[in-house]
Amino acid sequence: MKRIQAYSLALVLSIVMGCTSEKVSEKKMKSTTVKKKTVVYQVFTRLFGNTNTTNKPWGTIEENGVGKFNDFTDKALTEIKDLGVTHIWYTGVPHHDVIRDYTKFGISNDDPDVVKGRAGSPYAVKDYYNVNPDLAVNVENRLQEFEALIERSHKNGLKVIIDIVPNHVARNYQSLTNPKGTKDFGAEDDKNVVYNVDNNFYYTPNEAFQVPDFLNDYKPLGGEKNPLSDKFFDENPAKWTGNGSRSVKPSFYDWYETVKVNYGISPEGKKDFDELPEGFDNENYKKHFEFWKDKKVPNSWIKFRDIALYWIDKGVDGFRYDMAEMVPVEFWSYMNSSIKMKNPDAFLLAEVYQPHLYRDYIKKGKMDYLYDKVALYDTIKHVMQGHGLTDNIPQIQEDLKDIEHHMLHFLENHDEQRIASPEFAGNSLKGKPAMVVSTTISTSPTMIYFGQEFGEDGSENAGFGTPSRTSIFDYVGVPSHQRWVNNKQFDGGQSTTDELNLRDFYKRLLNFTIKSDALMGNYQDIHQYNREKTLNYNTKVLSFVRWSENEKLIIVSNFDANDHHRFVLEIPSDIIKKWNLNDGDYDTLDQLYNKESFKLNVIEGKGFITLKLSPLESFILKVKS
C-alpha cells in the first residue's frame, strides 16, 4: 500500500540522486545464515487464475471473473518454482472488505461508502482469522481451501508468505472464526475516552463518523445503486482513520476505509510500554523474546502476535508487513521474536520507507528484510527512464553495506507502476539490465510481481484508481498473464513470442541467482574506476564484480535502449590479485545465455576484456581459471 511520507521521499531522493561518484571501496558481503539467494514471487491471488477477459470497469465477479485458491494447481506451482522462485507471496489472503453479498454464509455486507473498489483493498482487513471468501470455490470451506494451497505450495518446493497489516484494520472489523477466548479488535475498548493504553483504537467521544466528501466525480461502485451506498456509515463514536487522521470526517485522500490501531502511544506521543535497553539492538531474537516475557504490553500487541502465530501454526512461512514504520519498533521486537521462537526460519519482510529507521527496524525490530525502495528502486527507475545516471548506484551499496543483505530488491510490486506502462519506462525490455543489476549487485533477496515476466503494462481501467498499476481494488484480468495461463494449462500457449522470450530471460536470470555462490560472497564496484580510465564507458553502463572461492563474476549492463557500447573494460589490479590470476588469457562464459565468450587478458597484473553490448544487453561473465 504505497503511501510514502512525502517529506521522507523528497528528502532522501534528493540526497540519493545527488550522490557524487566517489570511489566505492570493496566490501565483504555478510550472508548471515543464508547460503543462496532468495527469490520472492508476489502474486495477487484473486487475479492469478482469472481467465475472464471482459475487463468492464467496476465489473462484478460474474462479469469480470475472479481467480481462486484452487487455480494454483501443481502445474501452476511447478512453473512458478521453475522460474527460479523460492518463496511465493499470496497477496490479499486475509478476509478484507468486499462488495459482494455473502450473508448466507453469516458474513455481513460491507458498505461501498467505506470500501475502495468493488473487490476491496487487501489492506482493509475485516477478519484476520479467516480468508477472503472470493477466493474459495466453497465459501464455507474457504479456510480449508487455503490450508490445502499452503500444503500444495510446500509440496512444490515453495515457502508461503501472506500479508499482515498491523497499522490499521477495516472500519467494520468482525471476526467470525476467532479461536476460543480471542476477542475482536475494539470489543473491550472504553469508547468514552480518546485513548487508553489497552484500547485497540483511538476515539472521538460523543461524535459520529462521517463519510468523506468524494472528489473528482468519484462515485462508489461507479455510481451503481446499492442499498448501503447512502453517504452514511454507522460508527459512533468515530475512530481515528488508518493514516492517523483524527477528523470525524476524513479527507477523500485519507485512508478512510480503515481505522488506526493503538499500540500504546498516547495522542501526545508518549510510549506507555517498556523500551528496549541500551545496546539491545545487538541481541538476538531469543534475548528479545526473554525481555518481553515478564513485561506488560498493550492489548493490541498481544492480538497481533496471536494472529501471526495462528498463521505460523497453519504452515505459513512468513509475512509481509504493510507500513511497518507506522508501528513502534518495540512492538516488532515483541512480535518477531515470538514468531522466530516458533519458526527460526520465518521470512519477515516489511515496508519501511524512511532510511534513518532502517537499522532500528532490522536490529531492534528483528525484521529480516525491508524494501530497498527509496534508494535502489528509485535510482534505477530514473536510469531506466533516461534521466538518471548509473554513477548514483554504487554509492547506494556503499551506504547500505552494513545492512545490504536485509534490503529486498524489486522493480515491480502491487504498489508500483508496471515497467511497461508509459508512466514508468514504456518498454518492458528496459527492465532487463535493471533486473540484472538488481538481482546480482548484493546478497539481498529479489522480488518480482506476477506478470512482470511477460511485460504486463497495467493499462486496464478496472474501476477505482487509474491504470499503470494492475488494480488491487477491482475484479480484472491481466492480459499478458492470462495468455500464459492459457485456460489454466499454465504453458504459455497463447503468449506472444516477445512475452515468452522475456519470461525466458527472467527464468535464466533468477535460476542463476539462486544457484550462484559468488552472489552470496564478495562485491566490488569497478564502475567508477572505468568511468575514469576507460574510453567510451559512460553513465548508461554499470559494472561490478562478485566472487567466492569457486566463482568469479564480471557483471556489465547497458541501460541504453538505442545504442551499442564498445569498450575495453578494465579490472583493477587489486581484484586480479584477490582472484590469484597470473598474467595470461582467461576464457569467460556468459551465465545468462551461454553463447558469448570473451577473453580476459591479464597484463602486468591488470585485467582487460573487450566488450560490445547491444542496447539493453547485460553480461554475467564467469571467469574460467
C-alpha positions as CSV (number, residue, x, y, z in Angstrom):
1,M,0.0,0.0,0.0
2,K,2.1,2.9,-1.3
3,R,1.6,5.8,1.0
4,I,5.2,7.0,1.4
5,Q,5.5,10.1,3.5
6,A,6.2,12.9,1.1
7,Y,8.8,14.6,3.3
8,S,10.8,11.5,3.6
9,L,10.7,10.6,0.0
10,A,11.6,14.0,-1.3
11,L,14.5,14.4,1.1
12,V,16.0,11.0,0.6
13,L,15.5,11.0,-3.1
14,S,17.3,14.4,-3.5
15,I,20.2,13.0,-1.5
16,V,20.4,9.8,-3.4
17,M,20.1,11.4,-6.9
18,G,22.6,14.0,-5.9
19,C,25.3,11.5,-4.9
20,T,28.8,12.2,-6.1
21,S,30.6,9.5,-8.0
22,E,33.1,8.9,-5.2
23,K,35.1,5.7,-5.5
24,V,33.3,2.9,-3.7
25,S,35.5,0.7,-1.6
26,E,35.3,-3.1,-1.6
27,K,33.1,-4.6,0.9
28,K,32.6,-8.1,2.3
29,M,29.0,-9.2,1.9
30,K,27.5,-10.6,5.1
31,S,25.4,-13.6,4.1
32,T,24.4,-14.4,7.7
33,T,23.0,-18.0,7.6
34,V,21.7,-17.8,4.1
35,K,23.8,-19.9,1.6
36,K,22.0,-18.9,-1.6
37,K,19.9,-16.1,-2.9
38,T,16.2,-15.9,-2.2
39,V,13.6,-15.0,-4.8
40,V,10.0,-14.0,-3.9
41,Y,7.2,-14.2,-6.4
42,Q,4.4,-11.8,-5.4
43,V,1.1,-12.9,-6.9
44,F,-2.2,-11.1,-6.5
45,T,-4.2,-14.1,-5.5
46,R,-7.6,-13.2,-6.9
47,L,-6.1,-12.2,-10.3
48,F,-3.8,-15.2,-10.9
49,G,-6.2,-17.8,-12.2
50,N,-8.8,-15.4,-13.7
51,T,-9.3,-16.3,-17.4
52,N,-12.1,-13.8,-18.0
53,T,-11.0,-11.1,-20.4
54,T,-14.1,-8.8,-20.2
55,N,-12.5,-6.1,-18.0
56,K,-15.5,-4.0,-17.6
57,P,-14.8,-1.0,-15.2
58,W,-16.4,-1.8,-11.8
59,G,-17.4,-5.2,-13.2
60,T,-18.8,-7.9,-10.8
61,I,-17.3,-11.3,-10.4
62,E,-19.9,-12.6,-12.8
63,E,-18.9,-10.0,-15.4
64,N,-15.1,-9.9,-15.0
65,G,-14.3,-13.2,-13.2
66,V,-12.1,-13.9,-10.3
67,G,-9.3,-16.4,-9.5
68,K,-9.4,-19.0,-6.8
69,F,-7.0,-20.7,-4.4
70,N,-7.6,-23.9,-6.4
71,D,-6.3,-22.3,-9.6
72,F,-2.8,-22.7,-8.1
73,T,-2.5,-26.3,-9.3
74,D,0.5,-28.4,-9.1
75,K,1.3,-27.5,-12.7
76,A,1.0,-23.8,-11.9
77,L,3.2,-24.0,-8.8
78,T,5.8,-26.1,-10.7
79,E,6.0,-23.5,-13.3
80,I,6.5,-20.7,-10.7
81,K,9.1,-22.8,-8.9
82,D,10.9,-23.5,-12.2
83,L,11.0,-19.7,-12.9
84,G,13.7,-19.6,-10.2
85,V,11.4,-18.8,-7.2
86,T,11.9,-19.9,-3.6
87,H,9.0,-18.1,-1.9
88,I,5.5,-17.2,-3.0
89,W,3.7,-14.2,-1.5
90,Y,0.0,-14.7,-1.8
91,T,-1.3,-11.1,-1.7
92,G,-4.8,-10.4,-0.4
93,V,-5.5,-13.6,1.5
94,P,-6.8,-12.4,4.9
95,H,-10.6,-11.6,4.7
96,H,-10.9,-8.0,3.7
97,D,-13.9,-5.9,2.8
98,V,-15.6,-6.9,-0.5
99,I,-18.8,-5.6,-2.1
100,R,-20.5,-9.0,-2.6
101,D,-23.3,-10.5,-0.7
102,Y,-22.1,-13.4,1.4
103,T,-24.8,-13.1,4.1
104,K,-26.0,-16.7,3.6
105,F,-22.6,-17.7,5.0
106,G,-23.0,-15.5,8.0
107,I,-20.7,-12.7,6.6
108,S,-22.1,-9.2,7.0
109,N,-22.3,-7.0,3.9
110,D,-19.7,-4.2,3.5
111,D,-20.6,-0.6,2.9
112,P,-19.4,0.8,-0.5
113,D,-19.0,4.2,1.1
114,V,-16.0,2.9,3.1
115,V,-14.7,0.3,0.6
116,K,-12.3,1.2,-2.2
117,G,-13.3,-0.6,-5.4
118,R,-15.7,-3.5,-5.8
119,A,-13.3,-6.3,-4.8
120,G,-11.9,-4.2,-2.0
121,S,-8.5,-3.3,-0.7
122,P,-6.5,-6.2,0.7
123,Y,-5.2,-3.7,3.3
124,A,-8.6,-3.2,4.9
125,V,-8.8,-6.5,6.7
126,K,-12.1,-7.4,8.2
127,D,-11.3,-10.8,9.8
128,Y,-7.7,-11.9,10.5
129,Y,-8.7,-15.4,11.4
130,N,-10.2,-16.3,8.0
131,V,-9.6,-15.7,4.3
132,N,-11.2,-13.7,1.5
133,P,-14.4,-15.6,0.5
134,D,-14.0,-14.5,-3.1
135,L,-11.0,-16.9,-3.3
136,A,-12.9,-20.0,-2.4
137,V,-14.8,-22.4,-4.6
138,N,-16.8,-23.4,-1.5
139,V,-17.1,-20.4,0.8
140,E,-17.9,-22.5,3.8
141,N,-14.6,-24.3,3.4
142,R,-12.6,-21.2,2.4
143,L,-10.1,-21.7,5.2
144,Q,-9.6,-25.3,4.4
145,E,-9.0,-24.4,0.7
146,F,-6.2,-22.1,1.7
147,E,-4.7,-24.6,4.0
148,A,-4.6,-27.0,1.1
149,L,-2.9,-24.4,-1.0
150,I,-0.2,-24.0,1.7
151,E,0.3,-27.7,1.6
152,R,0.5,-27.8,-2.3
153,S,2.9,-24.9,-2.3
154,H,5.2,-26.7,0.2
155,K,5.0,-29.9,-1.9
156,N,6.2,-28.0,-4.9
157,G,9.2,-26.5,-3.0
158,L,7.8,-23.0,-2.3
159,K,7.7,-21.2,1.0
160,V,4.5,-19.3,1.7
161,I,4.2,-15.6,2.7
162,I,1.0,-13.7,3.4
163,D,0.2,-10.1,4.4
164,I,-0.2,-8.8,7.9
165,V,-1.3,-5.1,8.1
166,P,-0.6,-4.0,11.7
167,N,-1.2,-0.3,11.5
168,H,-4.9,-0.4,10.6
169,V,-8.0,-2.6,10.1
170,A,-11.3,-2.2,8.2
171,R,-13.8,0.1,9.9
172,N,-16.2,-2.8,10.3
173,Y,-13.7,-5.4,11.7
174,Q,-15.6,-8.5,12.7
175,S,-14.1,-12.0,13.0
176,L,-16.4,-14.9,12.6
177,T,-13.8,-17.6,13.4
178,N,-11.9,-16.3,16.4
179,P,-10.1,-19.0,18.3
180,K,-11.7,-19.7,21.7
181,G,-11.1,-16.9,24.1
182,T,-10.0,-14.4,21.4
183,K,-11.8,-11.1,21.4
184,D,-12.2,-8.9,18.3
185,F,-10.3,-5.6,17.9
186,G,-12.2,-3.0,19.9
187,A,-14.6,-5.4,21.6
188,E,-13.4,-4.5,25.1
189,D,-12.4,-0.8,24.4
190,D,-13.5,2.0,26.6
191,K,-15.1,4.2,24.0
192,N,-15.7,7.1,26.3
193,V,-12.1,8.2,26.2
194,V,-9.8,9.3,23.3
195,Y,-7.1,6.9,24.5
196,N,-6.4,4.1,26.9
197,V,-3.3,2.0,26.6
198,D,-5.3,-1.2,26.3
199,N,-7.8,0.2,23.8
200,N,-7.3,-1.2,20.3
201,F,-8.5,2.1,18.7
202,Y,-8.4,5.8,19.3
203,Y,-11.8,7.6,19.6
204,T,-13.5,10.9,19.3
205,P,-16.1,10.5,22.1
206,N,-19.7,11.8,21.5
207,E,-19.1,12.4,17.8
208,A,-20.1,10.1,14.9
209,F,-18.0,9.2,11.9
210,Q,-18.9,11.0,8.7
211,V,-18.2,9.6,5.2
212,P,-15.7,11.9,3.3
213,D,-16.8,14.1,0.5
214,F,-16.0,12.3,-2.7
215,L,-13.9,14.2,-5.2
216,N,-13.1,14.1,-8.9
217,D,-16.5,12.8,-9.8
218,Y,-15.9,9.7,-7.8
219,K,-18.9,7.5,-7.1
220,P,-18.8,4.2,-5.1
221,L,-19.2,1.3,-7.5
222,G,-19.0,3.7,-10.4
223,G,-22.5,5.1,-9.5
224,E,-24.3,1.8,-9.4
225,K,-27.2,1.7,-6.9
226,N,-26.5,-0.1,-3.7
227,P,-28.7,-0.1,-0.6
228,L,-25.7,0.7,1.6
229,S,-24.3,3.4,-0.6
230,D,-26.0,6.4,1.1
231,K,-23.1,8.5,2.3
232,F,-23.6,7.1,5.8
233,F,-21.6,4.6,7.8
234,D,-22.6,3.9,11.4
235,E,-19.6,4.4,13.6
236,N,-20.3,6.2,16.9
237,P,-18.1,7.3,18.5
238,A,-15.8,8.0,15.5
239,K,-12.4,6.3,15.4
240,W,-9.2,7.8,14.1
241,T,-8.6,6.9,10.5
242,G,-5.8,4.5,9.4
243,N,-3.3,7.1,8.4
244,G,-3.7,8.9,11.7
245,S,-6.3,11.5,10.7
246,R,-8.2,12.5,13.8
247,S,-11.1,14.2,12.0
248,V,-14.5,12.6,12.3
249,K,-14.9,13.4,8.6
250,P,-11.6,12.3,7.0
251,S,-10.5,13.6,3.6
252,F,-11.1,11.6,0.4
253,Y,-7.3,11.2,0.3
254,D,-7.1,9.8,3.8
255,W,-7.3,6.0,4.3
256,Y,-10.9,6.5,5.2
257,E,-11.8,2.8,4.7
258,T,-9.6,1.9,7.7
259,V,-9.1,2.7,11.4
260,K,-5.8,3.2,13.1
261,V,-4.7,0.6,15.7
262,N,-3.5,1.9,19.0
263,Y,-0.1,0.4,20.1
264,G,0.1,2.2,23.4
265,I,1.2,5.5,22.2
266,S,-0.8,8.4,23.6
267,P,-2.1,11.2,21.3
268,E,0.8,13.3,22.7
269,G,3.3,10.7,21.6
270,K,4.1,9.2,25.0
271,K,5.0,5.5,24.9
272,D,3.1,3.6,27.6
273,F,5.3,0.5,27.4
274,D,8.8,-0.6,28.2
275,E,11.6,0.4,25.8
276,L,14.5,-1.8,24.9
277,P,17.6,-1.4,27.0
278,E,20.6,0.4,25.5
279,G,22.6,-1.8,23.2
280,F,19.8,-4.4,22.8
281,D,19.9,-3.9,19.0
282,N,22.9,-6.3,19.1
283,E,21.0,-9.1,20.9
284,N,19.4,-12.0,19.0
285,Y,15.7,-12.8,18.8
286,K,15.9,-15.2,21.8
287,K,17.1,-12.4,24.1
288,H,14.4,-10.1,22.8
289,F,11.8,-12.8,23.5
290,E,13.1,-13.2,27.0
291,F,13.0,-9.5,27.6
292,W,9.3,-9.3,26.9
293,K,8.2,-12.4,28.9
294,D,7.7,-10.5,32.1
295,K,6.6,-7.2,30.7
296,K,3.1,-5.8,30.5
297,V,2.3,-4.9,26.9
298,P,-0.6,-3.1,25.2
299,N,-3.6,-5.3,24.2
300,S,-3.1,-4.7,20.5
301,W,0.4,-6.2,20.7
302,I,-1.0,-9.4,22.0
303,K,-3.7,-9.5,19.4
304,F,-1.4,-9.2,16.5
305,R,1.2,-11.6,18.0
306,D,-1.6,-14.2,18.3
307,I,-2.7,-13.6,14.7
308,A,0.8,-14.2,13.4
309,L,1.3,-17.3,15.5
310,Y,-2.1,-18.6,14.3
311,W,-0.9,-18.5,10.7
312,I,2.5,-19.9,11.6
313,D,0.7,-22.9,13.1
314,K,-1.2,-23.3,9.8
315,G,2.1,-23.6,7.9
316,V,2.6,-20.1,6.7
317,D,6.4,-19.5,6.4
318,G,6.5,-15.7,6.8
319,F,4.8,-12.3,6.4
320,R,5.0,-9.1,4.5
321,Y,4.2,-6.3,6.9
322,D,2.4,-3.3,5.5
323,M,3.7,0.2,6.5
324,A,5.7,-1.2,9.4
325,E,7.3,2.2,10.2
326,M,3.9,3.5,11.5
327,V,4.0,1.0,14.3
328,P,6.6,1.3,17.2
329,V,9.8,-0.7,16.8
330,E,9.3,-2.2,20.3
331,F,6.2,-4.0,19.1
332,W,8.2,-5.6,16.3
333,S,10.8,-6.8,18.8
334,Y,8.0,-8.4,20.7
335,M,6.1,-9.8,17.7
336,N,9.0,-11.0,15.6
337,S,10.9,-12.6,18.4
338,S,7.7,-14.6,19.3
339,I,7.5,-15.7,15.6
340,K,11.1,-16.7,15.5
341,M,10.8,-18.8,18.6
342,K,8.2,-20.9,16.8
343,N,9.9,-20.8,13.4
344,P,13.5,-19.5,13.4
345,D,13.5,-19.6,9.5
346,A,10.3,-17.4,9.2
347,F,10.7,-14.8,6.4
348,L,9.8,-11.4,7.8
349,L,9.6,-8.6,5.2
350,A,8.5,-5.0,5.9
351,E,7.6,-1.7,4.2
352,V,9.8,0.9,5.8
353,Y,10.5,4.0,3.6
354,Q,12.5,6.2,5.9
355,P,16.2,5.3,5.7
356,H,17.1,6.7,9.1
357,L,14.8,4.0,10.5
358,Y,16.2,1.0,8.6
359,R,18.7,-0.1,11.2
360,D,16.3,0.2,14.1
361,Y,13.7,-2.0,12.4
362,I,16.3,-4.6,11.4
363,K,18.3,-4.7,14.6
364,K,15.7,-3.7,17.3
365,G,12.6,-4.8,15.4
366,K,14.2,-8.1,14.2
367,M,13.0,-7.7,10.7
368,D,14.7,-10.0,8.2
369,Y,14.2,-7.7,5.2
370,L,13.0,-4.2,4.2
371,Y,12.1,-2.8,0.8
372,D,15.0,-1.1,-0.8
373,K,12.6,1.4,-2.4
374,V,13.8,4.9,-1.6
375,A,17.4,4.2,-2.6
376,L,17.9,1.5,-5.1
377,Y,14.5,1.2,-6.8
378,D,14.0,4.9,-7.2
379,T,17.5,5.4,-8.6
380,I,17.3,2.5,-11.0
381,K,13.9,3.7,-12.1
382,H,15.4,7.1,-13.0
383,V,18.1,5.4,-15.0
384,M,15.6,3.3,-16.9
385,Q,13.6,6.4,-17.7
386,G,16.7,8.1,-19.2
387,H,17.2,10.9,-16.8
388,G,19.3,9.2,-14.1
389,L,22.9,8.2,-14.1
390,T,24.4,4.8,-13.3
391,D,27.0,6.8,-11.3
392,N,24.5,7.0,-8.5
393,I,24.1,3.3,-8.0
394,P,27.4,2.2,-6.4
395,Q,27.1,4.8,-3.7
396,I,23.8,3.2,-2.6
397,Q,25.6,-0.1,-2.0
398,E,28.3,1.6,0.0
399,D,25.8,3.5,2.2
400,L,23.9,0.3,3.0
401,K,26.9,-2.1,3.1
402,D,26.3,-2.9,6.8
403,I,22.7,-4.0,6.2
404,E,22.7,-4.8,2.4
405,H,21.6,-8.4,3.0
406,H,18.5,-7.1,4.7
407,M,17.3,-4.8,1.8
408,L,15.0,-6.6,-0.6
409,H,15.3,-5.6,-4.2
410,F,12.4,-5.3,-6.7
411,L,11.4,-3.4,-9.9
412,E,7.6,-4.1,-9.6
413,N,5.1,-4.8,-6.9
414,H,1.4,-4.1,-6.4
415,D,2.0,-0.5,-5.4
416,E,4.4,0.5,-8.2
417,Q,3.8,1.2,-11.8
418,R,4.4,-1.6,-14.3
419,I,7.7,-1.2,-16.1
420,A,6.0,-1.4,-19.5
421,S,3.5,1.4,-18.6
422,P,4.0,4.8,-20.2
423,E,4.3,6.3,-16.8
424,F,7.3,4.2,-15.9
425,A,9.5,3.1,-18.9
426,G,7.0,2.3,-21.6
427,N,9.0,-0.7,-22.6
428,S,9.3,-4.0,-20.7
429,L,12.8,-4.6,-22.2
430,K,14.2,-1.7,-20.2
431,G,13.7,-3.9,-17.2
432,K,16.3,-6.4,-18.4
433,P,19.6,-4.5,-17.5
434,A,17.8,-3.2,-14.4
435,M,16.9,-6.7,-13.3
436,V,20.4,-8.0,-13.8
437,V,21.8,-5.2,-11.6
438,S,19.0,-5.5,-9.0
439,T,19.4,-9.3,-8.7
440,T,23.2,-9.5,-8.7
441,I,24.6,-6.4,-7.0
442,S,24.2,-7.7,-3.5
443,T,23.2,-10.7,-1.3
444,S,19.7,-9.2,-0.9
445,P,16.6,-11.2,-1.8
446,T,14.9,-10.4,-5.1
447,M,11.1,-10.0,-5.6
448,I,9.2,-10.0,-8.9
449,Y,5.5,-9.3,-9.4
450,F,3.4,-11.7,-11.4
451,G,3.0,-10.5,-15.0
452,Q,6.4,-8.7,-14.8
453,E,8.0,-11.7,-16.6
454,F,5.6,-11.1,-19.5
455,G,5.9,-7.3,-19.8
456,E,2.4,-6.6,-18.4
457,D,1.7,-2.9,-18.8
458,G,-1.2,-2.4,-16.3
459,S,-3.3,-0.4,-18.7
460,E,-6.7,-1.8,-17.8
461,N,-9.3,0.6,-16.3
462,A,-10.7,-1.6,-13.6
463,G,-12.7,1.0,-11.7
464,F,-11.2,2.5,-8.6
465,G,-7.9,4.3,-9.3
466,T,-6.1,4.8,-12.5
467,P,-4.1,2.5,-14.8
468,S,-0.3,1.9,-14.9
469,R,-0.6,-0.4,-11.9
470,T,-2.6,-3.6,-12.1
471,S,-5.7,-2.9,-10.0
472,I,-5.8,-4.2,-6.4
473,F,-9.3,-2.9,-5.8
474,D,-11.4,-4.5,-8.5
475,Y,-12.1,-7.7,-10.4
476,V,-9.9,-7.6,-13.5
477,G,-8.0,-9.8,-15.9
478,V,-4.2,-9.4,-16.5
479,P,-3.9,-9.9,-20.3
480,S,-0.3,-11.0,-20.7
481,H,-0.5,-13.2,-17.7
482,Q,-3.8,-14.7,-19.0
483,R,-2.2,-15.6,-22.3
484,W,0.4,-17.6,-20.4
485,V,-2.3,-19.2,-18.1
486,N,-3.9,-20.4,-21.4
487,N,-7.2,-21.6,-19.9
488,K,-5.4,-22.9,-16.9
489,Q,-2.9,-25.0,-18.8
490,F,-0.1,-22.7,-17.5
491,D,2.0,-23.3,-20.5
492,G,2.2,-20.0,-22.4
493,G,0.0,-21.5,-25.2
494,Q,-1.4,-18.1,-26.1
495,S,1.6,-16.0,-25.3
496,T,3.4,-13.9,-27.9
497,T,6.9,-14.6,-28.9
498,D,8.1,-11.5,-27.2
499,E,6.4,-12.5,-23.9
500,L,7.9,-16.0,-24.0
501,N,11.4,-14.5,-24.7
502,L,11.1,-12.1,-21.8
503,R,10.0,-14.9,-19.5
504,D,12.9,-17.0,-20.7
505,F,15.2,-14.1,-19.7
506,Y,13.7,-13.9,-16.2
507,K,13.9,-17.7,-15.9
508,R,17.6,-17.8,-16.8
509,L,18.5,-14.9,-14.6
510,L,16.6,-15.9,-11.5
511,N,17.7,-19.5,-11.7
512,F,21.3,-18.4,-11.9
513,T,21.0,-16.1,-8.9
514,I,19.6,-18.9,-6.6
515,K,22.4,-21.2,-7.5
516,S,25.4,-18.9,-7.5
517,D,27.9,-18.9,-4.7
518,A,29.5,-15.6,-5.8
519,L,26.3,-13.7,-5.3
520,M,26.4,-14.5,-1.6
521,G,30.1,-13.6,-1.5
522,N,32.2,-10.6,-2.2
523,Y,31.4,-7.4,-4.1
524,Q,33.5,-4.7,-5.5
525,D,32.5,-1.8,-7.7
526,I,34.5,-1.2,-10.9
527,H,32.2,1.3,-12.4
528,Q,33.9,4.5,-11.1
529,Y,37.3,3.1,-11.9
530,N,36.2,2.5,-15.5
531,R,34.5,5.9,-15.7
532,E,37.8,7.5,-15.0
533,K,40.0,5.2,-17.2
534,T,38.0,3.6,-20.0
535,L,37.3,5.2,-23.3
536,N,33.6,5.1,-24.4
537,Y,32.5,3.8,-20.9
538,N,29.7,6.2,-19.8
539,T,26.7,6.8,-17.5
540,K,24.5,4.4,-19.4
541,V,26.7,1.5,-18.3
542,L,27.3,-0.2,-15.0
543,S,29.8,-2.8,-14.0
544,F,30.9,-4.6,-10.8
545,V,32.5,-7.9,-9.8
546,R,31.2,-10.6,-7.5
547,W,33.2,-13.6,-6.3
548,S,33.5,-16.5,-3.9
549,E,36.2,-19.2,-3.6
550,N,35.0,-21.1,-6.6
551,E,33.2,-18.5,-8.7
552,K,34.4,-15.2,-10.2
553,L,31.9,-13.0,-12.0
554,I,32.2,-9.8,-14.0
555,I,28.8,-8.2,-14.4
556,V,28.2,-5.4,-17.0
557,S,24.8,-3.9,-18.0
558,N,23.9,-1.4,-20.8
559,F,20.9,0.7,-19.9
560,D,20.9,2.4,-23.2
561,A,17.8,1.5,-25.2
562,N,19.2,2.9,-28.5
563,D,22.9,2.5,-28.8
564,H,25.6,-0.2,-28.7
565,H,28.5,0.4,-26.5
566,R,32.0,-0.8,-27.2
567,F,34.9,-0.5,-24.8
568,V,37.8,-2.4,-23.1
569,L,36.6,-3.0,-19.6
570,E,39.5,-2.8,-17.1
571,I,39.6,-5.0,-14.0
572,P,41.8,-3.3,-11.3
573,S,44.9,-4.9,-10.1
574,D,43.7,-5.4,-6.6
575,I,40.9,-7.6,-7.8
576,I,43.2,-9.6,-10.1
577,K,45.4,-10.1,-7.0
578,K,42.5,-11.3,-4.9
579,W,41.5,-13.6,-7.7
580,N,45.0,-15.1,-7.8
581,L,45.2,-14.6,-11.6
582,N,48.6,-14.5,-13.2
583,D,49.4,-12.7,-16.5
584,G,47.8,-14.5,-19.4
585,D,44.5,-15.1,-21.1
586,Y,41.4,-16.5,-19.4
587,D,38.1,-17.6,-21.0
588,T,34.8,-16.2,-19.7
589,L,31.3,-17.6,-20.3
590,D,28.1,-15.6,-20.1
591,Q,25.9,-17.2,-17.5
592,L,22.7,-15.9,-19.0
593,Y,22.7,-17.3,-22.5
594,N,26.0,-19.3,-22.6
595,K,26.6,-18.0,-26.1
596,E,29.1,-15.2,-25.7
597,S,32.7,-15.9,-24.8
598,F,35.2,-13.0,-24.2
599,K,38.9,-13.2,-23.3
600,L,40.0,-11.7,-20.1
601,N,43.6,-10.6,-20.7
602,V,45.7,-10.1,-17.6
603,I,48.7,-7.9,-18.4
604,E,51.1,-6.7,-15.8
605,G,48.6,-7.5,-13.0
606,K,45.6,-5.7,-14.6
607,G,42.7,-7.3,-16.4
608,F,41.3,-6.2,-19.8
609,I,38.2,-7.5,-21.5
610,T,37.0,-6.2,-24.8
611,L,33.2,-5.9,-24.8
612,K,30.4,-4.9,-27.2
613,L,27.0,-4.5,-25.6
614,S,23.8,-4.2,-27.7
615,P,21.1,-1.9,-26.4
616,L,19.7,-3.1,-23.1
617,E,22.1,-6.0,-23.0
618,S,23.9,-7.4,-20.0
619,F,26.6,-10.0,-19.4
620,I,27.3,-12.1,-16.3
621,L,30.7,-13.4,-17.2
622,K,32.2,-16.2,-15.3
623,V,36.0,-16.4,-15.4
624,K,37.4,-19.8,-16.1
625,S,40.6,-20.1,-14.1
